[in-house]
Amino acid sequence: MSIWRRASLYLTRNKKKSVILLAILTFITTLVLLCISVGNAAGASLQELRRRMGGYFKIETDYAQGKFGQVDDALVQKVMDAGGVKAWNGVDIQYYMTEDLELEPGRFAAKGDAKAKLARFLGNTDSSRNEYFILEYYTLIEGEHISPNDHGKALISDVLAEKNQLSVGDAFHVRFHDENLMEERKEFITSHTLEVAGIYHIDMPQGSISGNSAECDIEENFIFTDTAFIREVYGEAVGGEIDLYTGGVSFFVENPKELDGIMGRILEFEDYDWDQYNIVKNNKTYEDSAVPLERLSGLVTMMVAVIGIVSAVMLSLILFLWMRERVHEIGIYLSIGIRKTEIFKQHILENLAAAAVAFLLASGISIAASGLTGQIISNSFSQGSETEEISGRDAAEDFELKIQIGAVEFAEIAGLEILLILLSTGVSSITVFRLQPKDILSKMS
């Protein structure tokens, strides 16, 4: 009789034991599969968090302390060459006259002053990485962000767009504010054209505006433009090429966890006096949002280990007790010439057959329960973070753990289940199989 035949006969003739073994394995497999899936989902969420949110640091001239370290193209290139930085955004802040735009009125409009046309222009290499947008104070609602290759593009607020009947693709004109410019340079000032590339909405104003606020300080009047345009207009006024970033440069790292290490390497540049600069790290949003996921990942790893150990011990104990009842059966097999290794293989095959059925049942149960499990975990994180403020937003406001049970999870649980069966069967068989055939036969009598 083949080993397959003997295994199937044992399982069908011992229905009670087979059902108990199947129930135990189904419970263990379901629990571990859900834990593995939660752990994988937490890991995937961490990777997405690193990609989407990221961490960044900003290098800027420390004007407040009377320092004059230059943040220029050479410094940017050196930082990018150091590695670990995936993107950057250079910022310039200038004040230009808007010739044909009507700004939100402020102090100068009330006085009839020409500065009522003066707006704040924020030059960007990549406006999507400007802090106003990455921290979600402002949201682009129409058009596209300014990219590194753009020239003569602008983002305006929806308030300014509506006030001036402007839409994406329209144009307006600006010129350098020459009030404090030397007389010999004023004749070089010309009008420049900007095309509206996008329109943004202010979700969270960052300043307190009063009736005495200047037009250039009213956020609805902020105009985002490209670095090339800023340099063209300013260079025309001063009569030279410009390669500085007056508002500093933000560098976005590939992995927020490596932010401190990257900054440390940069501070080792010997050809820069870092006392002349202000370096600001902004990693709080990522760190605060990643903490619950990292805790969850660690908790799941510990749970899988504990469940695996407890399951192995429990299953080994049950199989050991059942093995003592099979001494008579083993003795008969030995008496007709079947070797111990063949008997051991039969026991493994019996348990693996039960595990295979348990695997199918657990897979269906886990897939059905994964959505509810993810929702419960997501809700627990959201409720636990209700009082934590991160950059004006709640850390877990948009948190959703998406548990997906796929090929990776099935492969992991299948491997663990096979290992558990081999270990438990081996441990439970040691006592019996260590006996000599004559000892087993004597126990039969």
C-alpha positions as CSV (number, residue, x, y, z in Angstrom):
1,M,0.0,0.0,0.0
2,S,1.4,3.4,-1.0
3,I,2.2,6.2,1.5
4,W,-0.6,8.3,-0.1
5,R,-3.2,5.6,0.5
6,R,-2.2,5.0,4.1
7,A,-2.3,8.8,4.8
8,S,-5.8,9.2,3.3
9,L,-7.1,6.1,5.1
10,Y,-5.9,7.5,8.5
11,L,-7.5,10.9,7.9
12,T,-10.9,9.5,6.8
13,R,-11.1,6.8,9.5
14,N,-10.1,9.3,12.3
15,K,-12.6,12.0,11.4
16,K,-12.7,13.5,14.9
17,K,-9.0,14.0,15.0
18,S,-8.9,15.3,11.4
19,V,-11.6,17.9,12.2
20,I,-9.8,19.1,15.3
21,L,-6.4,19.3,13.5
22,L,-8.1,21.2,10.6
23,A,-9.8,23.6,12.9
24,I,-6.5,24.4,14.8
25,L,-4.6,24.8,11.6
26,T,-7.3,27.0,10.0
27,F,-7.3,29.3,13.1
28,I,-3.6,29.5,13.2
29,T,-3.3,30.1,9.5
30,T,-6.0,32.8,9.4
31,L,-4.4,34.7,12.4
32,V,-0.9,34.6,11.0
33,L,-2.0,35.4,7.4
34,L,-3.9,38.5,8.6
35,C,-0.9,39.5,10.7
36,I,1.5,39.1,7.8
37,S,-0.9,41.1,5.5
38,V,-1.1,43.9,8.1
39,G,2.6,44.0,8.4
40,N,3.1,44.1,4.6
41,A,0.5,46.8,4.3
42,A,2.2,48.9,7.0
43,G,5.5,48.5,5.2
44,A,3.9,49.5,1.9
45,S,2.3,52.5,3.5
46,L,5.7,53.5,5.0
47,Q,7.3,53.3,1.5
48,E,4.5,55.4,0.0
49,L,4.8,57.9,2.9
50,R,8.5,58.3,2.1
51,R,7.8,58.8,-1.6
52,R,4.8,61.1,-1.2
53,M,5.6,63.1,1.9
54,G,9.4,62.9,2.2
55,G,11.6,65.0,4.3
56,Y,13.6,68.1,3.2
57,F,16.0,70.6,4.5
58,K,16.5,74.2,3.4
59,I,19.7,76.1,3.0
60,E,19.3,79.9,3.0
61,T,21.3,83.0,3.7
62,D,21.1,84.0,7.4
63,Y,20.1,87.6,6.8
64,A,18.6,87.9,10.2
65,Q,22.0,87.5,11.8
66,G,23.7,89.8,9.3
67,K,25.3,86.9,7.4
68,F,25.8,86.7,3.6
69,G,26.5,83.1,2.6
70,Q,25.6,82.8,-1.0
71,V,23.1,80.1,-2.1
72,D,23.8,79.8,-5.8
73,D,23.8,77.2,-8.6
74,A,27.2,75.9,-7.6
75,L,26.1,75.1,-4.1
76,V,22.9,73.4,-5.5
77,Q,25.0,71.2,-7.8
78,K,27.4,70.2,-5.0
79,V,24.5,69.2,-2.8
80,M,22.9,67.2,-5.5
81,D,26.2,65.4,-6.3
82,A,26.5,64.4,-2.7
83,G,23.7,61.8,-3.2
84,G,20.5,61.0,-1.4
85,V,18.6,64.0,-2.7
86,K,15.9,63.4,-5.3
87,A,14.7,66.9,-6.0
88,W,15.1,70.5,-5.1
89,N,13.4,73.9,-5.4
90,G,15.2,77.2,-5.4
91,V,13.2,80.2,-4.1
92,D,13.5,83.9,-4.9
93,I,11.3,86.6,-3.5
94,Q,11.0,89.8,-5.4
95,Y,8.5,92.7,-5.6
96,Y,7.4,93.7,-9.1
97,M,4.8,96.1,-10.4
98,T,1.7,94.5,-12.0
99,E,0.8,96.8,-14.8
100,D,-2.5,95.4,-15.9
101,L,-3.6,93.5,-12.8
102,E,-6.0,94.7,-10.2
103,L,-4.8,93.4,-6.8
104,E,-6.8,92.8,-3.7
105,P,-6.8,96.4,-2.1
106,G,-4.7,97.2,0.9
107,R,-3.0,100.1,2.6
108,F,-1.6,101.7,-0.6
109,A,-4.9,101.6,-2.5
110,A,-6.6,103.5,0.2
111,K,-3.8,106.2,0.0
112,G,-3.9,106.3,-3.8
113,D,-0.2,105.2,-3.9
114,A,1.3,103.6,-6.9
115,K,2.5,100.7,-4.7
116,A,-1.1,99.4,-4.8
117,K,0.1,97.6,-8.0
118,L,3.1,96.1,-6.2
119,A,2.8,92.3,-5.7
120,R,5.0,89.7,-4.1
121,F,6.6,87.3,-6.7
122,L,7.9,84.0,-5.5
123,G,10.3,82.5,-8.0
124,N,10.5,78.7,-8.0
125,T,12.5,76.0,-9.8
126,D,9.5,73.7,-9.2
127,S,6.5,75.3,-7.6
128,S,5.0,72.0,-6.6
129,R,7.8,71.7,-4.0
130,N,7.2,75.2,-2.6
131,E,6.4,74.9,1.1
132,Y,3.0,76.6,0.6
133,F,2.0,73.6,-1.6
134,I,3.9,70.7,0.0
135,L,2.5,71.6,3.4
136,E,-0.9,71.9,1.7
137,Y,-1.6,75.5,2.7
138,Y,-2.4,76.2,-0.9
139,T,-3.9,73.8,-3.5
140,L,-3.5,74.1,-7.3
141,I,-7.1,73.8,-8.6
142,E,-6.5,74.6,-12.3
143,G,-3.6,74.2,-14.7
144,E,-0.1,72.9,-14.0
145,H,2.7,73.7,-11.6
146,I,5.8,75.5,-12.8
147,S,8.5,73.1,-13.8
148,P,12.3,73.7,-14.0
149,N,12.2,74.2,-17.8
150,D,9.4,76.9,-17.7
151,H,10.1,80.5,-18.5
152,G,7.5,83.3,-18.2
153,K,4.9,81.2,-16.4
154,A,2.9,82.2,-13.3
155,L,0.5,80.8,-10.7
156,I,-2.2,83.2,-9.4
157,S,-4.8,82.8,-6.8
158,D,-8.4,82.1,-7.7
159,V,-9.4,85.4,-6.0
160,L,-7.0,87.3,-8.3
161,A,-8.1,85.3,-11.3
162,E,-11.7,86.1,-10.8
163,K,-11.0,89.7,-10.0
164,N,-9.2,90.1,-13.3
165,Q,-11.2,87.6,-15.4
166,L,-8.1,85.6,-16.0
167,S,-7.9,81.8,-16.8
168,V,-5.1,79.4,-17.6
169,G,-3.4,80.5,-20.8
170,D,-4.1,84.2,-20.4
171,A,-1.3,86.7,-20.0
172,F,-0.5,89.8,-18.0
173,H,2.4,92.3,-17.8
174,V,4.8,93.2,-15.0
175,R,7.9,95.4,-14.6
176,F,10.7,95.9,-12.1
177,H,9.8,98.3,-9.2
178,D,12.4,101.0,-9.9
179,E,11.7,103.3,-7.0
180,N,15.1,102.7,-5.3
181,L,17.0,102.0,-8.5
182,M,19.8,104.3,-9.7
183,E,18.7,106.7,-12.4
184,E,21.1,105.4,-15.0
185,R,19.5,101.9,-14.7
186,K,15.9,103.0,-14.9
187,E,16.0,103.5,-18.6
188,F,16.7,99.7,-19.0
189,I,13.5,98.7,-17.3
190,T,11.0,97.2,-19.7
191,S,7.6,95.4,-19.5
192,H,7.6,91.6,-19.3
193,T,4.8,89.2,-20.1
194,L,3.7,86.3,-17.8
195,E,1.4,83.5,-18.9
196,V,-1.0,82.0,-16.4
197,A,0.0,78.4,-16.0
198,G,-2.2,77.6,-13.1
199,I,-4.6,78.9,-10.5
200,Y,-4.4,78.0,-6.8
201,H,-6.8,78.2,-3.8
202,I,-5.7,79.3,-0.3
203,D,-6.8,76.5,2.1
204,M,-5.0,77.8,5.2
205,P,-3.9,81.4,5.2
206,Q,-0.5,81.8,6.9
207,G,-0.7,85.5,7.9
208,S,-3.1,87.8,9.7
209,I,-4.3,90.5,7.3
210,S,-5.6,93.8,8.6
211,G,-7.0,96.8,6.8
212,N,-3.5,98.3,7.1
213,S,-1.7,95.5,5.3
214,A,0.2,96.4,2.1
215,E,-1.0,94.8,-1.1
216,C,2.2,92.8,-1.4
217,D,1.6,91.1,2.0
218,I,-2.0,90.0,1.1
219,E,-1.7,86.3,0.2
220,E,-4.4,86.5,-2.5
221,N,-1.9,88.7,-4.3
222,F,1.0,86.3,-4.2
223,I,2.2,85.3,-7.6
224,F,4.4,82.3,-8.1
225,T,6.7,82.3,-11.1
226,D,9.7,80.6,-12.5
227,T,13.4,81.2,-11.6
228,A,14.3,82.1,-15.2
229,F,11.7,84.9,-15.2
230,I,12.9,86.3,-11.8
231,R,16.5,86.3,-13.0
232,E,15.6,87.9,-16.3
233,V,13.7,90.8,-14.7
234,Y,16.1,91.3,-11.9
235,G,19.2,90.9,-14.1
236,E,17.8,93.6,-16.5
237,A,17.6,96.0,-13.5
238,V,21.0,95.4,-12.1
239,G,22.7,94.9,-15.4
240,G,24.2,91.5,-14.9
241,E,23.5,87.8,-14.7
242,I,22.1,86.4,-11.5
243,D,22.7,82.9,-10.1
244,L,21.6,83.4,-6.5
245,Y,18.5,82.2,-4.7
246,T,17.5,85.0,-2.4
247,G,14.9,82.8,-0.7
248,G,17.2,79.8,-0.3
249,V,16.9,76.3,-1.7
250,S,14.9,73.3,-0.4
251,F,16.3,69.8,-0.9
252,F,14.1,66.8,-0.8
253,V,15.7,63.5,0.2
254,E,14.8,60.1,-1.2
255,N,14.5,58.5,2.2
256,P,13.4,60.8,5.1
257,K,15.1,58.4,7.6
258,E,18.4,59.3,6.1
259,L,17.9,63.1,6.3
260,D,20.3,63.6,9.3
261,G,23.0,61.6,7.6
262,I,22.7,63.6,4.3
263,M,22.8,66.9,6.1
264,G,25.9,65.7,8.0
265,R,27.7,64.9,4.8
266,I,26.9,68.4,3.4
267,L,28.1,70.2,6.5
268,E,31.5,68.5,5.9
269,F,32.0,70.6,2.7
270,E,35.2,72.4,3.5
271,D,34.8,75.2,0.9
272,Y,31.7,76.7,2.7
273,D,31.5,78.6,5.9
274,W,28.3,77.2,7.3
275,D,28.2,79.9,10.0
276,Q,27.1,82.2,7.2
277,Y,24.0,80.1,6.4
278,N,20.8,79.0,8.1
279,I,20.0,75.3,7.6
280,V,16.5,74.2,8.6
281,K,15.3,70.6,8.7
282,N,11.7,69.8,8.1
283,N,11.1,66.1,8.8
284,K,8.4,66.4,11.4
285,T,5.4,65.6,9.1
286,Y,7.0,62.3,8.0
287,E,8.3,61.4,11.5
288,D,4.9,62.0,13.2
289,S,3.0,60.2,10.5
290,A,5.5,57.3,10.3
291,V,5.5,56.6,14.0
292,P,2.2,54.7,14.2
293,L,3.1,52.6,11.1
294,E,6.5,51.7,12.5
295,R,4.9,50.7,15.8
296,L,2.3,48.6,13.9
297,S,5.0,46.9,11.9
298,G,7.0,46.1,15.0
299,L,3.9,44.9,16.8
300,V,2.9,42.6,13.9
301,T,6.4,41.1,13.7
302,M,6.3,40.3,17.4
303,M,2.8,38.9,17.1
304,V,3.8,36.6,14.2
305,A,6.8,35.4,16.2
306,V,4.7,34.8,19.3
307,I,1.8,33.1,17.4
308,G,4.3,30.9,15.6
309,I,6.1,29.7,18.7
310,V,2.8,29.1,20.6
311,S,1.3,27.3,17.6
312,A,4.4,25.1,17.2
313,V,4.3,24.2,20.9
314,M,0.5,23.6,21.0
315,L,0.5,21.6,17.8
316,S,3.5,19.5,18.9
317,L,1.8,18.7,22.2
318,I,-1.4,17.6,20.5
319,L,0.4,15.5,17.9
320,F,2.6,14.0,20.6
321,L,-0.5,12.9,22.6
322,W,-2.0,11.4,19.5
323,M,1.3,9.8,18.6
324,R,1.2,7.7,21.8
325,E,-2.1,6.3,20.6
326,R,-0.5,5.2,17.3
327,V,2.2,3.0,18.8
328,H,0.2,-0.1,17.9
329,E,-0.2,1.2,14.3
330,I,3.5,2.0,14.0
331,G,4.4,-1.5,15.4
332,I,2.3,-3.2,12.7
333,Y,3.9,-1.2,10.0
334,L,7.4,-2.1,11.3
335,S,6.4,-5.8,11.6
336,I,5.6,-5.9,7.9
337,G,8.8,-4.3,6.9
338,I,7.9,-0.6,6.5
339,R,10.8,1.6,7.6
340,K,10.6,4.4,10.1
341,T,11.4,7.0,7.5
342,E,8.4,5.9,5.4
343,I,6.1,6.0,8.5
344,F,7.5,9.5,9.3
345,K,6.8,10.7,5.8
346,Q,3.2,9.4,6.1
347,H,2.7,11.4,9.3
348,I,4.0,14.5,7.6
349,L,1.8,13.9,4.5
350,E,-1.3,13.5,6.8
351,N,-0.6,16.8,8.5
352,L,0.3,18.6,5.2
353,A,-3.0,17.4,3.7
354,A,-4.9,18.9,6.6
355,A,-2.8,22.1,6.4
356,A,-3.6,22.4,2.7
357,V,-7.3,22.4,3.4
358,A,-6.8,24.8,6.3
359,F,-4.8,27.1,3.9
360,L,-7.8,27.3,1.5
361,L,-10.3,27.9,4.3
362,A,-8.0,30.5,6.0
363,S,-7.4,32.3,2.7
364,G,-11.1,32.8,2.1
365,I,-11.7,33.9,5.7
366,S,-8.7,36.3,5.6
367,I,-9.7,37.9,2.3
368,A,-13.2,38.5,3.6
369,A,-11.9,39.9,6.9
370,S,-9.1,42.0,5.5
371,G,-11.3,45.0,4.7
372,L,-12.8,45.2,8.1
373,T,-9.4,44.6,9.8
374,G,-7.9,47.5,7.8
375,Q,-10.8,49.8,8.7
376,I,-10.6,49.0,12.4
377,I,-6.8,49.7,12.4
378,S,-7.2,52.9,10.4
379,N,-9.9,54.1,12.8
380,S,-7.9,53.3,15.8
381,F,-4.9,55.4,14.5
382,S,-7.2,58.3,13.5
383,Q,-8.9,58.4,17.0
384,G,-5.5,58.1,18.6
385,S,-4.2,61.2,16.8
386,E,-7.1,63.6,17.2
387,T,-5.2,66.1,19.2
388,E,-1.8,66.0,17.4
389,E,-1.2,69.0,15.1
390,I,1.3,68.6,12.3
391,S,1.9,71.6,10.1
392,G,-1.7,72.7,10.7
393,R,-3.1,69.2,9.8
394,D,-3.9,66.1,11.7
395,A,-1.2,63.3,11.4
396,A,-3.7,60.6,10.7
397,E,-6.4,62.7,8.9
398,D,-6.0,60.8,5.6
399,F,-4.6,57.5,7.1
400,E,-6.0,54.4,5.6
401,L,-4.3,51.0,5.9
402,K,-5.1,49.1,2.7
403,I,-4.7,45.4,3.4
404,Q,-4.2,43.3,0.3
405,I,-3.8,39.6,0.4
406,G,-1.9,38.5,-2.7
407,A,0.8,36.1,-3.9
408,V,3.4,37.4,-1.6
409,E,1.3,36.9,1.5
410,F,0.2,33.5,0.3
411,A,3.8,32.4,-0.3
412,E,4.9,33.6,3.1
413,I,2.1,31.8,5.0
414,A,2.6,28.7,3.0
415,G,6.2,28.6,3.9
416,L,5.5,29.2,7.5
417,E,2.8,26.6,7.6
418,I,5.1,23.9,6.0
419,L,7.8,24.8,8.5
420,L,5.3,24.6,11.4
421,I,4.1,21.1,10.2
422,L,7.6,19.8,9.8
423,L,8.7,21.1,13.1
424,S,5.6,19.9,15.1
425,T,5.6,16.5,13.4
426,G,9.3,16.0,14.0
427,V,9.0,17.0,17.7
428,S,6.0,14.8,18.3
429,S,7.6,11.8,16.7
430,I,10.9,11.9,18.5
431,T,9.8,9.8,21.5
432,V,8.3,7.0,19.5
433,F,10.8,6.8,16.7
434,R,13.7,6.8,19.1
435,L,12.5,3.4,20.3
436,Q,13.9,0.2,18.8
437,P,11.4,-1.9,16.7
438,K,11.5,-4.6,19.4
439,D,10.6,-2.0,22.1
440,I,7.6,-0.7,20.0
441,L,6.5,-4.3,19.5
442,S,6.7,-5.0,23.2
443,K,4.6,-2.0,24.0
444,M,2.0,-3.4,21.6
445,S,1.6,-6.4,23.9
